[in-house]
Amino acid sequence: MTIQQVLLLLLLWMWLPHPCHTEMLFRRTSDLRPKSFGAHASRIDGKTIHRQKRGWMWNQFFLLEEYTGSDYQYVGKLHSDQDKGDGSLKYILSGDGAGTLFIIDEKTGDIHATRRIDREEKAFYTLRAQAINRRTLRPVEPESEFVIKIHDINDNEPTFPEEIYSASVPEMSVVGTSVVQVTATDADDPSYGNSARVIYSILQGQPYFSVEPETGIIRTALPNMNRENREQYQVVIQAKDMGGQMGGLSGTTTVNITLTDVNDNPPRFPQSTIHLRIPESSPVGTVIGSVKATDADTGKNAEVEYRIIDGDGTDMFDIVTQKDTQEGIITVRKPLDYETRRLYTLKVEAENTHVDPRFYYLGPFKDTTIVKISVEDVDEPPIFSRSSYLFEVHEDIELGTIIGTVMARDPDSASSPIRFSLDRHTDLDRIFNIHSGNGSIYTSKPLDREISQWHNLSVIAAEINNPKDATRVPVYVRILDVNDNAPEFAVFYDTFVCENARAGQLIQTISAVDKDDPLGGQKFFFSLAAVNPNFTVQDNEDNTARILTRRNGFSRHEISTYLLPVVISDNDYPIQSSTGTLTIRVCACDSRGNMQSCNAEALLLPAGLSTGALVAILLCIIILLVIVVLFAALKRQRKKEPLILSKEDIRDNIVSYNDEGGGEEDTQAFDIGTLRNPAAIEDKKLRRDIIPETLFIPRRTPSVPDNTDVRDFINQRLKEHDTDPSAPPYDSLATYAYEGNDSIAESLSSLESATTEGDQNYDYLREWGPRFNKLAEMYGGGESDKDTS
């Protein structure tokens, strides 16, 4: 038999009820036992007080949890002093678990538990008991309440809420630094015995960490634990009940502890000396290389700042800290020259940017290294002595004159000869040339400041041994002015003089221009080439002059135009002069001097036109005139005046010539000129007021001379209409109706005219006659007209 089984039997013996205990529970108090069954009455201060008699009394029952026996577990016994043992009383149980978990013997009052009970599920049960008479079923004892309390046993081990904990503590912490606290819980009754009293201990993690037995606080146990040596630790903590004594139950948990970094390590360069190389042709800003100091720390504790603190190249190089890689990038600060210096030495320092004051005792958090930079030789192009050249030369120099010299040298140690040349894209006219050996620039064409005042050239210098290595330099040539242009009139002057001009009258103010540009400014003088009796020049001494008359009166009929030569000269050296001729026209003017007309208008042609151009202009003018004349002739030929212009004109004639009056009054409504218009006679047109059934081409009649008598003309027209089958019958009636009895012309109708073609068919009058009669009445023809119709 094991020790645990022995202890369990002892506990069961201690807590199981026994006869002496049970009788103690059910003993009646003698002072409360009634003399008879019923109520007890007493008087206090004249009042009667009734008290119910109690037939039994007991303390609470106790029951051990987790009973493992095969029989029902005995709880206790209910007994009334009224019970004579003859079975006349019946015990009844009700309340929590009555009839299921707890049962009672009706005769004896013994209470048993039917199954195993767990205190952690329910710690106590409240029940009610009653004793009744079997025969009468009347209660012999009032119903009473009692409690069955479950006694705890150590059947639950301590448990942690987390299986695995994570915690951290800074490295280099002092001994006893708190890391984390873990707490275990026990489901047993903490108020009874030591079943729920938990003690903590460390099973794994020593000697680095320890745990407080009562609180579960884990603390550091070793000084100066270094993260760089070991960062992760796993600690196992045990919680045991029964105060940690033997036989207690236990539970464990795991705590993963991480040492966090502190800045306890300075940066360190892996090498004391670093060698770098750079070509001399590298431009400013070129990256030469990088240096890097390592730091065992992490995060911001490992951040490093680089700087150049000493050396002979502090002004030639820079170093920049690259934050993402924690490197120091070395770059070129100034242009390098292999021929000047071939080796530079730098002292570079790396220092932590975040230093923990607690670890100052460990020493300075910085380190240094030596960086040696070697400059490599490169075949460099020639270098000019200047970045640009400016040469000034007068425009009158002779061809081949040297205007200036450019100089260049080979910067390499092995100096090579240099050849010079001109970039012809900057001298398209080939005005200049250069000596390839010495760089002298000379003129190959004449210079003219008035055409171009500046020339921008580009000179190329290249090594003879390596022509690809070439350098360019700008050369600016300024052309200085020489007085080589004579002044001339500023504009073309159209000058006139009035016939009624007086002596000394101003007729024109002239000015001059000069292409030259002297330093002191322009100064012009005006004079006449010879004495002129008609005009004179008066210099205003402000680069202008006035043209004045010298006599009274001019006649355009005698002389219409005067030519006045004017000499214009400047004052620079050598003096230049020219003669400009003014053309002065003589014109008629009003009293105010305003020009009205001139005898001969001068054709102002632009200067410089050739004879061929003038001939071409004249031919164009002649062709235009011919076209205009032809167009006018064609237009005149096509324009004709018809005898009868419209239907309205015909109607007017009917109104005029159906009037009964005779004599000269009829001529007022008829234009006799129309009859004498040969063009109108020749123009044959169809009537527009009717549509003939058959379209006949009108016959063309010979034209009537201008002096033909009116009577002959009318007879001829009558003959035409008599023989023309296409003419409607009322045409003759409308035009040549009977004029009345008083008219000596009698009737002019074609009805009475003789025809050359035999008998005429007048059947159509039967249809149109009534219409003509009505028409005659409307226009006053009279009865005689009707008869004629």
C-alpha positions in Angstrom: 0.0 0.0 0.0 1.4 3.4 -1.0 1.7 6.5 1.2 -1.0 8.2 -0.8 -3.5 5.4 -0.2 -2.7 5.5 3.5 -3.3 9.2 3.7 -6.6 8.8 1.8 -7.8 6.2 4.3 -6.9 8.4 7.2 -8.9 11.2 5.7 -11.9 9.0 5.1 -11.7 7.8 8.7 -11.6 11.3 10.0 -14.5 12.6 8.0 -16.9 9.6 7.8 -19.8 9.9 10.4 -19.8 7.5 13.3 -22.5 6.7 16.0 -21.3 9.0 18.6 -21.3 11.8 16.1 -24.7 11.1 14.8 -26.3 11.0 18.2 -24.8 14.2 19.0 -26.4 15.7 16.0 -29.9 14.5 16.9 -30.0 15.0 20.7 -33.0 16.9 21.9 -32.6 19.8 24.3 -34.5 19.1 27.5 -35.5 22.6 28.1 -37.3 22.9 24.8 -39.1 19.5 25.0 -42.9 20.1 25.4 -45.0 18.4 28.0 -47.5 17.5 25.4 -47.8 17.8 21.6 -49.2 21.2 20.8 -48.6 24.9 21.4 -47.1 26.3 24.5 -48.7 29.5 25.8 -47.5 32.1 28.4 -48.5 35.5 29.5 -46.1 38.5 29.4 -47.4 41.9 30.6 -51.0 40.7 30.4 -50.6 39.3 26.8 -50.7 35.7 25.9 -47.8 34.5 23.7 -48.1 31.3 21.7 -44.9 29.4 20.7 -44.8 26.4 18.4 -43.3 23.4 19.9 -40.2 22.0 18.4 -40.1 18.2 18.2 -36.5 17.9 16.9 -33.3 19.7 16.5 -29.9 18.9 14.7 -26.9 20.5 13.2 -25.9 20.5 9.6 -24.7 17.3 8.0 -21.3 16.8 6.5 -20.5 14.6 3.5 -17.1 13.8 2.0 -16.8 14.4 -1.8 -15.7 11.9 -4.3 -16.9 8.8 -2.3 -15.7 5.7 -4.1 -17.5 3.0 -2.1 -19.8 0.4 -3.7 -22.7 1.1 -1.2 -24.7 4.3 -0.8 -22.8 6.8 1.3 -24.5 7.3 4.7 -25.2 11.0 5.4 -27.0 11.0 8.7 -30.2 10.2 10.6 -33.4 12.1 11.3 -35.2 11.2 14.6 -38.1 12.6 16.5 -38.7 12.1 20.2 -42.2 11.2 19.3 -40.9 8.1 17.5 -41.7 5.1 19.8 -40.0 2.7 17.4 -43.3 1.1 16.5 -43.3 2.4 12.9 -46.2 4.8 13.5 -44.2 7.7 12.2 -43.1 8.4 8.6 -40.2 10.6 7.7 -40.4 12.7 4.5 -37.4 14.5 2.7 -37.7 17.4 0.2 -35.4 20.0 -1.3 -32.1 20.0 -3.3 -31.6 16.5 -4.7 -34.3 14.9 -2.5 -35.4 11.5 -4.0 -32.6 11.5 -6.5 -29.3 12.4 -5.0 -30.5 12.0 -1.4 -33.0 9.3 -0.2 -34.4 8.7 3.3 -35.7 5.7 5.1 -39.3 6.5 6.0 -39.3 4.4 9.1 -35.8 5.0 10.5 -35.0 8.5 9.1 -31.6 7.4 7.7 -30.4 9.6 4.8 -28.0 8.2 2.1 -26.3 9.7 -1.0 -27.0 7.6 -4.1 -23.8 8.7 -6.1 -20.5 10.4 -5.8 -20.6 14.1 -5.2 -18.1 16.8 -6.5 -17.7 19.8 -4.2 -16.4 21.9 -7.1 -19.8 21.5 -8.8 -21.9 22.3 -5.6 -20.5 22.9 -2.2 -23.7 22.4 -0.1 -27.4 21.3 -0.5 -30.4 22.6 1.4 -33.2 20.2 2.3 -36.4 20.1 4.4 -37.5 17.2 6.6 -40.9 16.4 8.2 -42.3 13.6 10.4 -46.0 12.6 10.1 -48.3 10.0 11.6 -48.8 7.1 9.3 -52.4 6.6 10.3 -53.7 10.1 10.5 -51.1 11.6 8.1 -50.9 14.5 10.5 -47.4 16.0 11.1 -46.0 15.2 14.5 -43.1 17.6 14.0 -43.2 20.8 12.0 -41.2 20.9 8.7 -37.6 21.9 9.4 -34.7 22.9 7.0 -31.2 21.5 7.2 -28.0 21.7 5.1 -25.7 19.0 3.8 -22.2 20.5 3.3 -19.7 18.7 1.1 -16.3 18.3 2.6 -13.4 19.1 0.2 -10.6 16.7 -0.6 -7.5 17.6 -2.6 -8.7 16.4 -6.0 -7.7 19.4 -8.3 -4.2 20.4 -9.3 -3.2 24.0 -9.8 -3.6 25.3 -13.4 -2.1 28.3 -15.2 -4.3 30.4 -17.6 -1.6 30.3 -20.3 0.3 27.3 -21.4 3.2 29.5 -22.7 4.1 33.0 -21.6 6.4 35.5 -23.4 8.4 38.0 -21.6 11.4 40.2 -22.1 14.0 41.9 -20.0 16.9 44.3 -21.0 20.2 42.7 -21.2 22.8 43.7 -18.7 20.1 44.0 -16.0 21.1 43.7 -12.3 20.3 40.5 -10.3 16.7 40.4 -9.1 15.2 42.5 -11.9 11.6 41.5 -12.3 10.8 39.8 -15.6 7.1 38.6 -15.3 4.6 37.2 -12.8 2.7 34.0 -13.4 -0.3 32.9 -11.3 -1.9 29.5 -11.0 -5.4 28.7 -9.6 -6.7 25.7 -7.6 -10.4 24.6 -7.8 -10.2 23.1 -4.2 -11.7 24.9 -1.2 -9.2 27.5 -0.1 -10.9 27.8 3.3 -10.5 24.2 4.3 -7.1 22.7 4.7 -4.2 23.3 2.3 -5.8 21.8 -0.8 -5.8 25.2 -2.5 -2.5 26.6 -1.1 -0.1 26.9 -4.1 3.7 27.2 -3.9 5.8 28.1 -7.1 9.1 26.6 -8.0 11.4 26.7 -11.1 12.0 23.5 -12.9 14.0 24.9 -15.8 15.9 28.1 -16.4 18.4 28.1 -13.6 20.8 29.7 -12.8 19.7 32.6 -15.0 16.3 33.1 -13.5 14.4 32.5 -10.2 10.8 32.6 -9.0 9.3 33.8 -5.8 7.4 30.7 -4.2 4.4 32.7 -2.9 3.9 35.2 -5.7 5.2 33.6 -8.8 7.3 36.6 -9.8 10.2 35.6 -12.1 13.4 37.5 -11.6 16.9 37.6 -13.1 19.4 35.5 -11.2 22.7 36.2 -13.0 24.4 39.7 -13.4 25.2 41.2 -16.8 23.4 38.7 -19.1 24.6 39.7 -22.6 22.1 39.6 -25.5 25.0 39.3 -27.9 25.9 36.0 -26.2 22.4 34.5 -25.8 19.1 36.2 -26.5 16.4 33.6 -25.9 15.7 31.6 -22.6 13.0 29.1 -21.8 11.9 28.9 -18.1 9.5 26.2 -16.7 7.6 27.1 -13.6 5.7 24.6 -11.3 2.7 25.4 -9.1 2.0 22.8 -6.3 -0.8 22.8 -3.8 -0.9 21.4 -0.2 1.6 24.2 0.5 4.2 22.4 -1.6 4.2 19.4 0.7 4.5 15.8 -0.4 1.4 14.4 -1.8 0.2 17.7 -3.2 -1.0 18.1 -6.8 1.0 20.3 -9.2 0.8 22.0 -12.7 3.5 23.7 -14.9 3.8 26.4 -17.5 6.5 27.6 -19.9 7.9 31.2 -20.0 9.9 32.3 -23.1 12.2 35.2 -22.0 14.0 37.4 -24.5 16.8 39.7 -23.6 16.2 43.1 -25.3 19.1 45.1 -26.7 20.8 48.0 -25.0 23.6 50.1 -26.5 26.5 48.3 -24.7 28.7 47.8 -27.8 30.6 50.4 -29.7 31.0 50.3 -33.5 34.0 48.5 -34.8 35.8 48.8 -38.2 36.8 45.4 -39.5 40.0 46.8 -40.9 42.4 49.4 -39.6 43.3 50.6 -43.1 41.1 50.7 -46.3 42.5 51.3 -49.8 40.4 52.9 -52.6 41.1 54.0 -56.2 39.6 56.7 -58.3 40.4 58.0 -61.9 41.5 61.6 -62.1 38.8 62.3 -64.7 36.0 61.5 -62.3 33.7 64.5 -62.0 32.7 66.1 -58.7 30.1 63.9 -56.8 31.5 60.6 -58.1 31.3 57.8 -55.5 34.7 56.4 -54.7 33.7 53.6 -52.3 32.2 52.9 -48.9 33.3 52.0 -45.4 31.2 50.2 -42.8 31.7 49.7 -39.1 29.9 46.8 -37.5 27.9 47.0 -34.2 26.8 44.0 -32.2 23.7 46.0 -31.1 20.5 46.2 -33.1 18.0 48.8 -34.0 18.7 52.4 -33.1 21.5 51.2 -30.8 23.4 50.2 -33.9 23.0 53.4 -35.8 26.3 55.0 -36.8 27.4 58.4 -38.0 30.5 58.7 -40.2 32.8 61.7 -40.5 36.3 62.6 -41.8 38.2 63.9 -38.8 41.7 64.2 -40.2 44.0 63.6 -43.2 45.4 65.5 -46.2 42.3 65.1 -48.3 39.7 66.6 -46.1 38.9 69.3 -48.6 39.0 67.0 -51.6 36.5 64.3 -50.4 33.2 64.0 -48.6 31.6 61.2 -46.6 27.8 60.7 -46.3 26.1 58.2 -44.0 23.7 55.8 -45.8 20.9 55.2 -43.2 19.4 52.0 -44.7 22.8 50.2 -45.0 24.7 52.0 -42.2 27.6 52.6 -44.6 29.8 55.7 -45.1 29.8 56.7 -48.8 32.9 58.6 -49.9 32.5 61.0 -52.8 34.7 63.4 -54.8 34.4 67.0 -53.6 36.9 68.8 -55.9 38.4 67.9 -59.3 41.3 65.5 -59.1 44.6 65.8 -60.9 47.0 62.9 -61.1 49.9 65.2 -62.0 49.3 67.3 -58.9 48.7 64.6 -56.3 48.5 60.8 -56.6 47.6 59.7 -53.0 45.3 61.0 -50.3 45.0 59.8 -46.7 41.8 60.2 -44.7 41.0 59.3 -41.1 37.3 58.3 -40.8 35.4 58.0 -37.6 32.2 56.0 -36.9 30.2 56.9 -33.7 26.9 55.7 -32.3 24.2 58.3 -32.5 22.2 56.9 -29.4 24.4 56.3 -26.4 23.0 54.9 -23.1 24.5 56.9 -20.2 24.4 53.7 -18.0 27.2 52.2 -20.1 29.6 55.1 -20.3 31.9 53.1 -18.2 32.4 50.6 -21.1 34.4 53.3 -22.9 33.8 55.6 -26.0 31.2 54.3 -28.4 33.2 55.1 -31.6 36.0 53.8 -33.7 38.4 55.0 -36.5 40.0 53.7 -39.6 42.5 55.0 -42.2 41.3 55.3 -45.8 43.9 55.7 -48.5 42.7 56.9 -51.9 44.9 56.5 -54.9 44.4 58.8 -58.0 44.8 56.9 -61.3 46.2 58.6 -64.4 43.9 59.2 -67.3 44.8 60.5 -70.8 43.2 63.9 -70.5 42.3 66.2 -73.4 44.1 69.5 -73.8 43.4 72.4 -71.5 43.1 76.0 -72.8 44.7 78.8 -71.0 41.3 80.6 -70.7 37.7 79.5 -70.5 36.9 81.9 -73.4 38.7 84.4 -75.7 37.7 87.9 -76.8 39.5 89.6 -79.7 38.8 93.1 -81.1 39.9 94.1 -84.7 39.1 96.9 -87.0 37.1 96.2 -90.1 39.7 97.7 -92.5 42.6 95.3 -91.7 44.3 93.5 -94.5 43.7 89.9 -95.4 45.8 87.4 -93.5 46.2 89.7 -90.4 46.4 87.8 -87.1 43.6 88.9 -84.8 44.6 86.8 -81.8 46.1 83.5 -80.5 44.6 80.7 -78.4 46.9 78.5 -76.2 46.4 75.0 -74.9 48.5 72.4 -73.1 48.4 68.7 -72.5 47.8 68.1 -68.7 49.2 64.6 -68.8 52.7 63.9 -67.5 53.8 62.7 -71.0 53.0 65.9 -72.8 51.8 65.4 -76.4 51.8 68.0 -79.3 48.5 69.7 -79.9 46.8 70.6 -83.2 44.3 73.5 -83.4 41.3 73.8 -85.8 38.2 75.9 -86.3 34.7 74.5 -86.1 33.4 75.4 -89.5 29.8 75.3 -88.2 30.6 78.5 -86.4 32.3 80.1 -89.5 30.2 79.1 -92.5 31.5 82.0 -94.6 35.1 81.0 -93.9 36.0 84.5 -92.9 38.7 83.3 -90.5 41.4 80.6 -90.4 43.8 79.3 -87.7 47.3 78.0 -87.7 47.1 74.4 -86.6 50.5 74.5 -84.8 50.4 77.7 -82.8 46.7 78.6 -82.5 47.0 82.0 -84.3 43.7 83.1 -85.8 43.8 85.3 -89.0 41.4 86.7 -91.6 40.8 85.1 -94.9 38.1 87.4 -96.2 37.4 91.2 -95.7 35.6 92.2 -92.6 32.6 94.6 -92.7 31.2 95.8 -89.4 28.0 97.0 -91.1 27.3 93.4 -92.2 28.2 91.6 -88.9 29.5 93.3 -85.8 30.3 90.0 -83.9 31.6 86.6 -84.9 31.3 83.7 -82.5 33.8 81.0 -83.3 34.7 77.7 -81.7 38.3 76.5 -81.6 39.1 72.8 -81.2 42.4 71.6 -79.6 43.2 67.9 -80.0 46.3 65.8 -79.2 48.1 64.6 -82.3 48.6 61.1 -80.8 45.0 60.8 -79.7 42.7 63.0 -81.8 39.6 61.8 -80.0 40.7 63.7 -76.9 39.6 67.2 -78.0 38.6 70.3 -76.2 36.6 73.3 -77.4 36.8 76.9 -76.4 34.6 79.8 -77.5 36.3 82.7 -79.3 34.4 86.0 -79.6 35.6 88.4 -82.3 34.3 92.0 -82.2 34.6 94.1 -85.3 35.6 97.7 -84.6 34.1 100.5 -86.7 36.0 102.4 -89.4 34.5 105.4 -91.1 34.2 103.8 -94.5 30.6 104.7 -95.3 29.3 108.1 -96.6 26.1 109.6 -95.2 23.0 109.6 -97.3 19.4 110.9 -97.2 17.5 109.3 -94.4 14.4 108.8 -96.7 13.2 109.5 -100.2 11.9 113.0 -100.4 9.0 114.0 -102.6 9.5 117.8 -102.7 7.5 120.5 -104.5 7.5 124.3 -104.7 4.5 126.4 -105.3 4.3 128.7 -108.3 3.5 131.6 -106.0 6.4 130.9 -103.6 8.3 133.7 -102.1 12.1 134.0 -101.6 13.4 132.4 -98.4 10.4 130.1 -98.1 10.9 126.6 -96.6 10.0 123.9 -98.9 11.7 120.8 -97.4 13.6 119.7 -94.2 16.1 116.9 -94.9 18.1 114.6 -92.6 20.8 112.0 -93.2 21.9 108.5 -91.9 25.3 106.8 -91.8 26.0 103.1 -91.4 29.1 103.9 -89.4 29.0 104.2 -85.6 31.7 106.6 -84.4 32.4 106.8 -80.7 31.5 110.4 -80.4 28.2 110.0 -82.3 27.2 111.2 -85.8 27.7 114.7 -87.0 26.6 115.7 -90.6 27.1 118.8 -92.7 24.9 119.8 -95.6 25.8 122.1 -98.6 25.1 122.5 -102.3 27.4 121.0 -104.9 27.2 124.4 -106.7 25.6 127.8 -106.4 21.9 127.5 -107.4 19.9 130.6 -108.3 16.6 129.0 -107.4 17.2 127.2 -104.1 19.7 127.1 -101.2 20.5 124.8 -98.2 20.6 126.0 -94.7 22.4 123.6 -92.2 20.5 123.4 -88.9 23.6 122.0 -87.1 21.5 119.2 -85.6 22.0 116.7 -88.4 19.2 118.3 -90.4 19.0 121.0 -93.1 16.3 123.2 -94.6 15.8 123.7 -98.4 14.8 127.4 -99.0 13.8 129.3 -102.2 16.0 132.1 -103.4 13.5 133.9 -105.7 9.9 134.8 -106.0 7.6 132.9 -108.3 8.0 129.7 -110.4 6.2 128.6 -113.5 5.4 125.0 -114.2 4.8 125.8 -117.8 8.4 127.0 -118.2 10.1 124.4 -115.9 8.1 121.7 -114.2 10.9 120.0 -112.3 14.2 121.2 -110.7 17.1 118.9 -109.7 19.0 120.1 -106.6 22.3 118.2 -105.7 23.0 118.3 -102.0 26.4 117.3 -100.5 26.3 115.4 -97.2 29.5 114.8 -95.2 30.5 113.5 -91.8 33.1 114.6 -89.3 35.0 111.3 -88.6 38.4 110.3 -90.0 38.7 109.9 -92.9 35.8 112.2 -93.8 33.2 110.6 -96.1 30.7 112.5 -98.2 28.0 111.8 -100.8 25.8 113.8 -103.0 22.0 113.3 -102.9 19.8 114.8 -105.5 16.4 116.3 -104.6 13.7 116.3 -107.3 11.6 119.5 -106.8 8.4 119.7 -108.7 6.6 123.0 -109.5 2.9 122.8 -108.6 -0.1 125.1 -108.4 -1.0 125.9 -104.8 -3.8 127.8 -103.1 -3.2 130.8 -100.9 -2.3 128.7 -98.0 0.4 126.8 -99.8 -1.5 123.6 -100.2 -0.7 121.8 -103.5 -3.5 121.5 -106.0 -2.0 120.1 -109.1 1.3 119.7 -110.8 2.0 119.9 -114.5 4.0 116.7 -114.7 3.6 114.0 -112.1 6.8 112.2 -111.6 6.5 108.4 -111.7 8.0 107.3 -108.4 9.7 104.1 -109.0 11.7 102.2 -106.5 15.4 102.6 -106.9 17.2 99.8 -108.4 14.6 98.5 -110.9 16.0 97.1 -114.1 14.9 97.8 -117.6 13.4 94.4 -118.0 11.3 94.9 -114.9 10.0 98.2 -116.2 9.1 96.6 -119.6 7.3 93.8 -117.9 5.2 96.3 -115.8 4.3 98.3 -119.0 3.2 95.1 -120.8 1.0 94.1 -117.9 -0.7 97.5 -118.0 -1.3 97.3 -121.8 -2.8 93.8 -121.5 -5.1 95.0 -118.8 -6.3 97.9 -121.0 -7.0 95.6 -124.0 -9.0 93.3 -121.8 -11.1 96.2 -120.5 -11.8 97.5 -124.0 -12.8 94.1 -125.4 -15.1 93.5 -122.5 -16.9 96.9 -123.0 -17.3 96.2 -126.7 -18.9 92.8 -126.1 -21.2 94.2 -123.5 -22.3 97.0 -125.9 -22.9 94.5 -128.7 -25.1 92.3 -126.6 -27.2 95.1 -125.3 -30.3 95.7 -127.5 -33.5 97.7 -127.1 -36.6 95.6 -128.0 -39.5 97.3 -129.7 -42.0 95.9 -127.2 -40.4 95.2 -123.9 -43.2 93.4 -122.0 -46.8 92.4 -122.0 -47.5 95.5 -120.0 -46.2 97.6 -122.9 -48.6 95.8 -125.3 -51.5 96.6 -122.9 -50.5 100.2 -122.8 -50.5 100.4 -126.6 -54.0 98.9 -126.8 -55.3 101.5 -124.4 -53.7 104.3 -126.5 -54.8 103.2 -129.9 -58.4 102.1 -129.2 -59.3 105.6 -128.4 -61.8 107.1 -130.9 -60.2 110.5 -131.1 -58.0 111.1 -134.1 -55.3 113.4 -135.3 -52.2 114.5 -133.4 -53.5 113.4 -130.0 -52.8 109.8 -130.8 -49.1 110.4 -131.1 -48.8 111.3 -127.5 -49.2 107.7 -126.4 -46.8 106.3 -129.1 -43.1 106.6 -129.1 -42.2 107.2 -132.8 -38.6 106.6 -132.0 -39.3 103.0 -131.4 -40.4 102.6 -135.1 -37.1 104.0 -136.2 -34.9 101.7 -134.1 -33.3 99.3 -136.5 -32.1 97.0 -133.7 -35.6 96.7 -132.4 -36.9 96.0 -136.0 -34.5 93.2 -136.5 -35.1 91.5 -133.2 -37.8 88.9 -133.7 -39.3 87.5 -130.6 -42.2 85.2 -130.0 -45.3 86.5 -128.2 -45.1 85.7 -124.6 -48.8 86.2 -123.8 -50.0 83.2 -125.9 -48.8 79.7 -126.7 -49.4 78.9 -130.4 -50.5 75.4 -131.3 -47.7 75.0 -133.7 -44.4 76.6 -133.2 -43.2 78.4 -136.3 -39.8 79.9 -136.6 -40.3 83.6 -137.3 -39.1 84.8 -140.5 -36.4 87.4 -140.6 -37.2 90.6 -142.5 -34.7 92.9 -143.9 -33.8 95.9 -141.8 -35.4 99.3 -142.6 -33.0 102.2 -143.1 -33.1 105.0 -140.6 -34.8 107.4 -143.1 -37.6 105.0 -144.1 -41.0 106.6 -144.0 -43.3 105.5 -141.3 -46.0 104.6 -143.8 -43.7 102.2 -145.7 -42.7 100.6 -142.4 -46.3 100.0 -141.3 -47.2 98.5 -144.7 -44.3 96.2 -144.5 -45.3 95.1 -141.1 -48.9 94.5 -142.3 -47.6 92.4 -145.1 -45.5 90.3 -142.7 -48.4 89.5 -140.4 -50.7 88.7 -143.3 -48.3 86.1 -144.5 -47.3 84.8 -141.1 -49.5 81.9 -140.0 -48.0 81.9 -136.5 -49.3 85.4 -135.7 -52.6 85.4 -133.7 -55.5 87.2 -135.3 -56.0 89.8 -132.6 -52.4 91.0 -133.0 -53.3 93.2 -135.9 -56.5 94.3 -134.3 -54.8 95.3 -131.2 -52.1 97.3 -132.9 -53.8 98.6 -136.0 -57.5 98.9 -135.1 -59.9 101.1 -137.0 -59.3 104.7 -136.0 -62.8 106.1 -136.4 -64.7 108.1 -139.0 -62.7 111.3 -138.5 -59.3 109.7 -139.1 -57.9 110.2 -142.6 -55.8 107.0 -142.1 -59.0 105.1 -142.2 -58.5 101.5 -141.1 -55.1 100.0 -140.7 -56.3 96.5 -140.0 -54.9 93.6 -141.9 -58.4 92.4 -142.5 -58.7 94.8 -145.5 -55.2 94.3 -146.7 -54.4 92.5 -149.8 -52.3 89.4 -149.6 -49.9 87.9 -152.0 -50.8 84.4 -151.1 -54.4 84.3 -152.3 -57.5 84.1 -150.1 -57.1 84.3 -146.4 -59.0 81.9 -144.1 -60.9 83.9 -141.5 -62.8 81.1 -139.8 -61.0 81.7 -136.6 -62.9 85.1 -136.3 -66.1 83.2 -135.4 -64.4 82.1 -132.2 -62.5 85.2 -131.3 -64.7 87.9 -132.8 -67.0 88.3 -129.7 -64.0 88.6 -127.5 -62.5 91.4 -129.7 -65.8 93.3 -129.6 -65.9 93.2 -125.8 -62.3 94.4 -125.8 -63.1 97.3 -128.1 -66.0 98.5 -125.9 -63.7 98.5 -122.9 -61.3 100.8 -124.7 -63.8 103.1 -126.4 -63.7 101.9 -130.0 -67.3 102.8 -130.9 -69.9 101.2 -133.1 -67.7 101.4 -136.2 -65.1 99.3 -134.5 -67.6 96.6 -133.8 -68.6 96.5 -137.4 -65.1 96.2 -138.5 -64.6 93.3 -136.1 
